[in-house]
């Protein structure tokens, strides 16, 4: 599904909108009985190590002055793969709401549940709430080792230590320096 947001906050406050939306989706799925849903920075949902869904928030400054900032938020979920039969090479890489134990498999009803969870979180974010406080300990992978790629820099290893005020992933490298990642390929150690 896609959601168009018209925040009052400036674009610099919206880097964590996909994280906040991911938390809303996880809460909505858990309310339907889904279990063990992992939320990874910056925008992925997993069940038992297999991708369940993803989110993307694109922040734009509208071309018309009165419109201001807009966010196009895309939410994609694998709801039920029993009849979809993913390609063989993806079978062990993807999962679904049904597989995670979710009992609501109707796309429209899931969308309503997601929106019910999203609005309070989004309004708090737009009102100036701290992203680390909103997301809290909801992110999977905090405290785990990571391999980070930010081309053209060579890949490096560190430990994910938290999320910053603008939604960036905080990673401490082996020398003890903490980096705020806004865009990177991050692989988590198992």
DRENPA-3360 file (N, C-alpha, C; in nm, 2 decimals, always signed):
BEGIN
1 = XXXXXXXX = +0.08/-0.12/+0.00/+0.00/+0.00/+0.00/+0.09/+0.12/+0.00 ~ +0.03/+0.23/-0.04/+0.10/+0.36/-0.04/+0.02/+0.46/+0.04 ~ +0.10/+0.54/+0.12/+0.03/+0.64/+0.20/+0.10/+0.77/+0.17 ~ +0.03/+0.88/+0.15/+0.09/+1.01/+0.13/+0.07/+1.09/+0.26 ~ +0.19/+1.13/+0.31/+0.19/+1.21/+0.44/+0.23/+1.35/+0.41 ~ +0.17/+1.44/+0.48/+0.20/+1.59/+0.47/+0.24/+1.64/+0.61 ~ +0.37/+1.62/+0.64/+0.42/+1.65/+0.77/+0.43/+1.80/+0.79 ~ +0.42/+1.84/+0.92/+0.44/+1.98/+0.96/+0.59/+2.00/+0.98;
9 = XXXXXXXX = +0.66/+1.89/+1.02/+0.80/+1.89/+1.05/+0.88/+1.91/+0.92 ~ +1.00/+1.96/+0.93/+1.09/+1.97/+0.82/+1.15/+1.84/+0.77 ~ +1.20/+1.83/+0.65/+1.26/+1.71/+0.60/+1.36/+1.65/+0.69 ~ +1.44/+1.73/+0.76/+1.55/+1.67/+0.85/+1.49/+1.59/+0.96 ~ +1.37/+1.60/+1.00/+1.30/+1.52/+1.10/+1.24/+1.39/+1.05 ~ +1.24/+1.37/+0.92/+1.17/+1.26/+0.87/+1.25/+1.14/+0.82 ~ +1.38/+1.14/+0.85/+1.46/+1.03/+0.82/+1.42/+0.90/+0.88 ~ +1.35/+0.90/+0.99/+1.31/+0.78/+1.05/+1.16/+0.74/+1.02;
17 = XXXXXXXX = +1.10/+0.80/+0.92/+0.96/+0.77/+0.90/+0.94/+0.62/+0.86 ~ +1.04/+0.56/+0.79/+1.02/+0.42/+0.75/+1.04/+0.33/+0.87 ~ +1.12/+0.37/+0.97/+1.14/+0.29/+1.09/+1.01/+0.30/+1.17 ~ +0.95/+0.42/+1.18/+0.83/+0.43/+1.26/+0.72/+0.35/+1.19 ~ +0.71/+0.36/+1.06/+0.61/+0.28/+0.99/+0.64/+0.13/+1.00 ~ +0.76/+0.09/+1.00/+0.79/-0.05/+1.03/+0.74/-0.10/+1.16 ~ +0.76/-0.01/+1.26/+0.71/-0.05/+1.40/+0.56/-0.06/+1.39 ~ +0.49/+0.03/+1.32/+0.35/+0.02/+1.31/+0.30/-0.11/+1.24;
25 = XXXXXXXX = +0.37/-0.14/+1.14/+0.34/-0.27/+1.07/+0.36/-0.39/+1.16 ~ +0.47/-0.39/+1.23/+0.50/-0.50/+1.32/+0.39/-0.51/+1.43 ~ +0.35/-0.40/+1.49/+0.25/-0.40/+1.59/+0.11/-0.45/+1.53 ~ +0.08/-0.41/+1.41/-0.04/-0.45/+1.34/-0.04/-0.60/+1.32 ~ +0.07/-0.65/+1.27/+0.08/-0.80/+1.25/+0.07/-0.87/+1.38 ~ +0.14/-0.83/+1.48/+0.13/-0.89/+1.61/-0.01/-0.90/+1.67 ~ -0.08/-0.79/+1.64/-0.22/-0.78/+1.69/-0.31/-0.89/+1.62 ~ -0.26/-0.94/+1.50/-0.34/-1.05/+1.43/-0.28/-1.18/+1.46;
33 = XXXXXXXX = -0.19/-1.19/+1.56/-0.14/-1.32/+1.60/+0.00/-1.35/+1.54 ~ +0.05/-1.27/+1.45/+0.19/-1.30/+1.40/+0.29/-1.29/+1.51 ~ +0.39/-1.37/+1.50/+0.49/-1.37/+1.61/+0.63/-1.36/+1.55 ~ +0.72/-1.32/+1.64/+0.86/-1.31/+1.61/+0.89/-1.23/+1.48 ~ +0.83/-1.11/+1.47/+0.86/-1.03/+1.35/+0.98/-0.94/+1.39 ~ +1.08/-0.94/+1.31/+1.20/-0.86/+1.33/+1.20/-0.74/+1.24 ~ +1.23/-0.62/+1.30/+1.24/-0.50/+1.23/+1.38/-0.46/+1.22 ~ +1.44/-0.45/+1.10/+1.58/-0.42/+1.08/+1.59/-0.28/+1.02;
41 = XXXXXXXX = +1.69/-0.20/+1.06/+1.72/-0.07/+1.00/+1.76/-0.10/+0.85 ~ +1.73/-0.02/+0.76/+1.64/+0.10/+0.77/+1.49/+0.07/+0.74 ~ +1.46/-0.05/+0.69/+1.32/-0.06/+0.64/+1.27/-0.20/+0.61 ~ +1.32/-0.30/+0.68/+1.29/-0.44/+0.65/+1.22/-0.51/+0.76 ~ +1.13/-0.60/+0.73/+1.06/-0.69/+0.82/+1.09/-0.83/+0.79 ~ +1.13/-0.91/+0.89/+1.17/-1.05/+0.87/+1.09/-1.14/+0.96 ~ +1.07/-1.26/+0.92/+1.02/-1.37/+1.01/+1.12/-1.49/+0.99 ~ +1.18/-1.53/+1.10/+1.27/-1.64/+1.10/+1.38/-1.63/+0.99;
49 = XXXXXXXX = +1.43/-1.51/+0.98/+1.55/-1.49/+0.89/+1.51/-1.48/+0.75 ~ +1.38/-1.47/+0.72/+1.33/-1.46/+0.58/+1.25/-1.33/+0.57 ~ +1.26/-1.26/+0.45/+1.20/-1.13/+0.43/+1.05/-1.15/+0.43 ~ +0.98/-1.07/+0.51/+0.84/-1.06/+0.52/+0.78/-0.94/+0.44 ~ +0.86/-0.83/+0.45/+0.81/-0.71/+0.38/+0.91/-0.60/+0.39 ~ +0.88/-0.49/+0.34/+0.97/-0.37/+0.34/+0.89/-0.24/+0.33 ~ +0.96/-0.14/+0.36/+0.90/+0.00/+0.36/+1.00/+0.09/+0.30 ~ +0.94/+0.19/+0.24/+1.02/+0.30/+0.18/+0.95/+0.43/+0.19;
57 = XXXXXXXX = +1.02/+0.53/+0.25/+0.96/+0.66/+0.27/+1.05/+0.76/+0.19 ~ +0.98/+0.82/+0.09/+1.05/+0.92/+0.01/+1.00/+1.06/+0.04 ~ +1.09/+1.14/+0.09/+1.06/+1.28/+0.13/+1.09/+1.37/+0.02 ~ +0.99/+1.46/-0.01/+1.00/+1.55/-0.12/+0.95/+1.69/-0.08 ~ +1.02/+1.79/-0.13/+0.97/+1.92/-0.11/+0.88/+1.95/-0.23 ~ +0.76/+1.98/-0.21/+0.66/+2.00/-0.32/+0.70/+2.13/-0.40 ~ +0.67/+2.12/-0.52/+0.70/+2.23/-0.61/+0.62/+2.36/-0.58 ~ +0.50/+2.34/-0.53/+0.41/+2.45/-0.50/+0.44/+2.49/-0.35;
65 = XXXXXXXX = +0.46/+2.61/-0.32/+0.50/+2.66/-0.19/+0.40/+2.63/-0.08 ~ +0.27/+2.63/-0.11/+0.17/+2.61/-0.01/+0.16/+2.46/+0.03 ~ +0.21/+2.37/-0.05/+0.20/+2.23/-0.02/+0.30/+2.19/+0.08 ~ +0.42/+2.24/+0.07/+0.53/+2.21/+0.16/+0.59/+2.07/+0.14 ~ +0.63/+2.01/+0.24/+0.70/+1.88/+0.24/+0.59/+1.77/+0.23 ~ +0.62/+1.67/+0.15/+0.53/+1.55/+0.14/+0.62/+1.42/+0.15 ~ +0.56/+1.32/+0.21/+0.63/+1.19/+0.22/+0.54/+1.08/+0.15 ~ +0.60/+1.02/+0.05/+0.53/+0.90/-0.01/+0.59/+0.78/+0.06;
73 = XXXXXXXX = +0.50/+0.71/+0.14/+0.54/+0.60/+0.22/+0.48/+0.47/+0.15 ~ +0.57/+0.38/+0.11/+0.53/+0.26/+0.05/+0.55/+0.14/+0.15 ~ +0.45/+0.06/+0.16/+0.46/-0.06/+0.25/+0.42/-0.18/+0.17 ~ +0.51/-0.27/+0.17/+0.49/-0.40/+0.09/+0.50/-0.52/+0.19 ~ +0.40/-0.60/+0.19/+0.40/-0.72/+0.27/+0.37/-0.85/+0.19 ~ +0.44/-0.96/+0.22/+0.40/-1.09/+0.16/+0.29/-1.14/+0.26 ~ +0.17/-1.14/+0.21/+0.06/-1.18/+0.30/+0.04/-1.33/+0.30 ~ +0.03/-1.40/+0.19/+0.01/-1.54/+0.18/+0.07/-1.60/+0.06;
81 = XXXXXXXX = +0.18/-1.68/+0.08/+0.25/-1.73/-0.04/+0.21/-1.87/-0.08 ~ +0.11/-1.93/-0.01/+0.08/-2.06/-0.04/+0.04/-2.09/-0.19 ~ -0.03/-1.99/-0.25/-0.07/-2.01/-0.39/+0.03/-1.94/-0.48 ~ +0.11/-1.85/-0.43/+0.20/-1.77/-0.51/+0.32/-1.85/-0.56 ~ +0.37/-1.95/-0.49/+0.48/-2.03/-0.52/+0.60/-1.94/-0.57 ~ +0.67/-1.88/-0.48/+0.79/-1.80/-0.53/+0.89/-1.89/-0.60 ~ +0.97/-1.83/-0.69/+1.07/-1.90/-0.76/+1.16/-1.98/-0.66 ~ +1.21/-2.09/-0.70/+1.29/-2.18/-0.61/+1.40/-2.11/-0.54;
89 = XXXXXXXX = +1.47/-2.02/-0.62/+1.58/-1.96/-0.56/+1.54/-1.86/-0.44 ~ +1.42/-1.82/-0.44/+1.37/-1.73/-0.33/+1.30/-1.81/-0.22 ~ +1.27/-1.93/-0.23/+1.19/-2.01/-0.13/+1.24/-1.99/+0.01 ~ +1.37/-2.00/+0.03/+1.43/-1.99/+0.16/+1.47/-1.85/+0.20 ~ +1.42/-1.75/+0.12/+1.46/-1.61/+0.15/+1.33/-1.53/+0.18 ~ +1.21/-1.57/+0.15/+1.09/-1.50/+0.18/+1.00/-1.57/+0.27 ~ +0.92/-1.49/+0.34/+0.82/-1.55/+0.43/+0.69/-1.47/+0.41 ~ +0.59/-1.50/+0.49/+0.46/-1.43/+0.47/+0.39/-1.41/+0.61;
97 = XXXXXXXX = +0.29/-1.33/+0.61/+0.21/-1.30/+0.73/+0.15/-1.43/+0.77 ~ +0.09/-1.51/+0.68/+0.03/-1.64/+0.71/+0.13/-1.73/+0.78 ~ +0.25/-1.74/+0.73/+0.35/-1.83/+0.78/+0.39/-1.78/+0.92 ~ +0.39/-1.65/+0.95/+0.43/-1.60/+1.08/+0.31/-1.61/+1.18 ~ +0.20/-1.67/+1.14/+0.09/-1.69/+1.23/-0.02/-1.58/+1.23 ~ -0.01/-1.49/+1.14/-0.11/-1.38/+1.13/-0.24/-1.44/+1.09 ~ -0.35/-1.40/+1.15/-0.48/-1.46/+1.12/-0.56/-1.37/+1.02 ~ -0.51/-1.24/+1.01/-0.58/-1.15/+0.92/-0.50/-1.15/+0.78;
105 = XXXXXXXX = -0.56/-1.21/+0.68/-0.49/-1.22/+0.55/-0.56/-1.14/+0.44 ~ -0.66/-1.07/+0.48/-0.73/-0.98/+0.38/-0.64/-0.85/+0.37 ~ -0.60/-0.82/+0.25/-0.51/-0.70/+0.23/-0.57/-0.57/+0.28 ~ -0.70/-0.55/+0.25/-0.77/-0.42/+0.29/-0.77/-0.42/+0.45 ~ -0.81/-0.53/+0.51/-0.82/-0.52/+0.66/-0.68/-0.51/+0.72 ~ -0.58/-0.57/+0.66/-0.44/-0.55/+0.71/-0.40/-0.40/+0.69 ~ -0.44/-0.34/+0.58/-0.41/-0.20/+0.56/-0.48/-0.11/+0.67 ~ -0.60/-0.14/+0.71/-0.67/-0.07/+0.81/-0.59/-0.08/+0.94;
113 = XXXXXXXX = -0.55/-0.21/+0.98/-0.48/-0.23/+1.10/-0.35/-0.16/+1.10 ~ -0.28/-0.15/+0.99/-0.15/-0.08/+0.98/-0.17/+0.07/+1.00 ~ -0.27/+0.12/+0.94/-0.30/+0.27/+0.95/-0.34/+0.30/+1.10 ~ -0.42/+0.21/+1.16/-0.45/+0.23/+1.30/-0.33/+0.24/+1.39 ~ -0.23/+0.17/+1.36/-0.10/+0.17/+1.44/-0.01/+0.29/+1.39 ~ -0.02/+0.32/+1.26/+0.07/+0.42/+1.21/+0.04/+0.56/+1.26 ~ -0.09/+0.60/+1.26/-0.13/+0.74/+1.29/-0.07/+0.79/+1.42 ~ -0.09/+0.72/+1.53/-0.04/+0.77/+1.65/+0.12/+0.79/+1.65;
121 = XXXXXXXX = +0.19/+0.69/+1.59/+0.33/+0.70/+1.59/+0.38/+0.81/+1.49 ~ +0.31/+0.82/+1.38/+0.35/+0.93/+1.29/+0.32/+1.07/+1.35 ~ +0.20/+1.08/+1.41/+0.17/+1.21/+1.47/+0.27/+1.25/+1.58 ~ +0.32/+1.15/+1.66/+0.42/+1.17/+1.76/+0.55/+1.22/+1.69 ~ +0.59/+1.15/+1.59/+0.71/+1.19/+1.51/+0.70/+1.33/+1.46 ~ +0.59/+1.35/+1.39/+0.56/+1.49/+1.33/+0.56/+1.60/+1.44 ~ +0.52/+1.56/+1.56/+0.51/+1.65/+1.67/+0.64/+1.68/+1.74 ~ +0.74/+1.61/+1.70/+0.88/+1.63/+1.75/+0.93/+1.52/+1.85;
129 = XXXXXXXX = +0.85/+1.41/+1.86/+0.90/+1.30/+1.95/+1.03/+1.25/+1.90 ~ +1.11/+1.20/+1.99/+1.24/+1.15/+1.96/+1.23/+1.01/+1.89 ~ +1.30/+1.00/+1.78/+1.29/+0.87/+1.70/+1.35/+0.76/+1.79 ~ +1.46/+0.78/+1.86/+1.51/+0.67/+1.94/+1.41/+0.63/+2.05 ~ +1.33/+0.72/+2.10/+1.23/+0.69/+2.20/+1.11/+0.62/+2.14 ~ +1.07/+0.66/+2.02/+0.96/+0.60/+1.95/+0.99/+0.46/+1.91 ~ +1.11/+0.44/+1.85/+1.14/+0.30/+1.80/+1.19/+0.22/+1.92 ~ +1.26/+0.28/+2.01/+1.31/+0.21/+2.13/+1.39/+0.09/+2.10;
137 = XXXXXXXX = +1.35/-0.02/+2.17/+1.42/-0.14/+2.16/+1.36/-0.23/+2.05 ~ +1.28/-0.17/+1.97/+1.20/-0.25/+1.86/+1.29/-0.29/+1.75 ~ +1.41/-0.23/+1.73/+1.50/-0.27/+1.62/+1.57/-0.40/+1.66 ~ +1.56/-0.49/+1.57/+1.64/-0.61/+1.58/+1.78/-0.58/+1.53 ~ +1.88/-0.64/+1.59/+2.02/-0.62/+1.54/+2.10/-0.52/+1.63 ~ +2.03/-0.45/+1.72/+2.11/-0.36/+1.80/+2.19/-0.44/+1.90 ~ +2.32/-0.41/+1.91/+2.41/-0.49/+1.99/+2.48/-0.60/+1.91 ~ +2.44/-0.62/+1.78/+2.50/-0.73/+1.70/+2.61/-0.67/+1.61;
145 = XXXXXXXX = +2.70/-0.75/+1.57/+2.80/-0.72/+1.48/+2.74/-0.69/+1.34 ~ +2.80/-0.60/+1.27/+2.75/-0.57/+1.13/+2.87/-0.55/+1.04 ~ +2.85/-0.57/+0.91/+2.94/-0.54/+0.80/+2.87/-0.43/+0.73 ~ +2.94/-0.32/+0.71/+2.89/-0.19/+0.65/+2.96/-0.17/+0.52 ~ +2.88/-0.14/+0.41/+2.93/-0.09/+0.29/+2.87/+0.04/+0.25 ~ +2.96/+0.14/+0.24/+2.92/+0.28/+0.20/+3.02/+0.32/+0.08 ~ +3.00/+0.26/-0.04/+3.09/+0.29/-0.15/+3.11/+0.44/-0.17 ~ +3.22/+0.49/-0.20/+3.34/+0.41/-0.25/+3.43/+0.36/-0.14;
153 = XXXXXXXX = +3.40/+0.39/-0.01/+3.48/+0.35/+0.10/+3.48/+0.19/+0.11 ~ +3.59/+0.13/+0.15/+3.59/-0.01/+0.16/+3.50/-0.06/+0.28 ~ +3.44/-0.18/+0.26/+3.36/-0.23/+0.37/+3.43/-0.24/+0.50 ~ +3.36/-0.22/+0.61/+3.42/-0.22/+0.74/+3.32/-0.29/+0.84 ~ +3.37/-0.33/+0.95/+3.29/-0.40/+1.05/+3.28/-0.32/+1.18 ~ +3.17/-0.34/+1.25/+3.14/-0.27/+1.37/+3.03/-0.34/+1.45 ~ +2.97/-0.26/+1.54/+2.86/-0.31/+1.62/+2.75/-0.21/+1.61 ~ +2.62/-0.25/+1.58/+2.51/-0.16/+1.58/+2.48/-0.12/+1.72;
161 = XXXXXXXX = +2.48/+0.01/+1.76/+2.46/+0.05/+1.90/+2.33/+0.12/+1.92 ~ +2.26/+0.16/+1.82/+2.13/+0.23/+1.84/+2.09/+0.30/+1.71 ~ +1.99/+0.39/+1.73/+1.93/+0.47/+1.62/+1.94/+0.61/+1.67 ~ +1.97/+0.70/+1.58/+1.99/+0.84/+1.61/+1.86/+0.92/+1.60 ~ +1.87/+1.05/+1.63/+1.75/+1.14/+1.63/+1.69/+1.16/+1.49 ~ +1.77/+1.14/+1.38/+1.72/+1.15/+1.25/+1.69/+1.02/+1.18 ~ +1.69/+0.91/+1.26/+1.66/+0.78/+1.21/+1.78/+0.71/+1.16 ~ +1.90/+0.76/+1.17/+2.02/+0.70/+1.12/+2.06/+0.59/+1.22;
169 = XXXXXXXX = +2.13/+0.48/+1.16/+2.18/+0.37/+1.24/+2.31/+0.41/+1.30 ~ +2.33/+0.39/+1.43/+2.46/+0.42/+1.49/+2.54/+0.30/+1.50 ~ +2.66/+0.30/+1.44/+2.75/+0.18/+1.44/+2.88/+0.23/+1.50 ~ +2.93/+0.15/+1.60/+3.06/+0.17/+1.65/+3.16/+0.08/+1.58 ~ +3.27/+0.14/+1.53/+3.37/+0.07/+1.46/+3.47/+0.00/+1.56 ~ +3.56/-0.07/+1.51/+3.65/-0.14/+1.59/+3.75/-0.05/+1.67 ~ +3.76/+0.07/+1.62/+3.85/+0.17/+1.69/+3.77/+0.25/+1.80 ~ +3.64/+0.22/+1.81/+3.56/+0.28/+1.91/+3.48/+0.41/+1.86;
177 = XXXXXXXX = +3.50/+0.45/+1.74/+3.43/+0.56/+1.68/+3.29/+0.52/+1.64 ~ +3.19/+0.61/+1.68/+3.05/+0.58/+1.64/+3.02/+0.66/+1.51 ~ +2.96/+0.59/+1.41/+2.93/+0.65/+1.28/+2.77/+0.65/+1.28 ~ +2.72/+0.76/+1.22/+2.58/+0.78/+1.20/+2.55/+0.75/+1.06 ~ +2.49/+0.63/+1.03/+2.46/+0.59/+0.89/+2.33/+0.63/+0.84 ~ +2.32/+0.71/+0.74/+2.19/+0.75/+0.68/+2.16/+0.67/+0.56 ~ +2.26/+0.62/+0.50/+2.24/+0.53/+0.38/+2.36/+0.44/+0.37 ~ +2.33/+0.31/+0.38/+2.44/+0.21/+0.37/+2.38/+0.07/+0.35;
185 = XXXXXX = +2.46/-0.02/+0.30/+2.42/-0.16/+0.30/+2.48/-0.22/+0.43 ~ +2.39/-0.27/+0.51/+2.43/-0.33/+0.64/+2.39/-0.47/+0.65 ~ +2.49/-0.56/+0.67/+2.47/-0.70/+0.69/+2.49/-0.73/+0.83 ~ +2.39/-0.80/+0.90/+2.40/-0.83/+1.04/+2.45/-0.97/+1.06 ~ +2.54/-0.98/+1.16/+2.59/-1.11/+1.19/+2.48/-1.19/+1.26 ~ +2.49/-1.32/+1.24/+2.39/-1.41/+1.30/+2.44/-1.47/+1.43;
% end
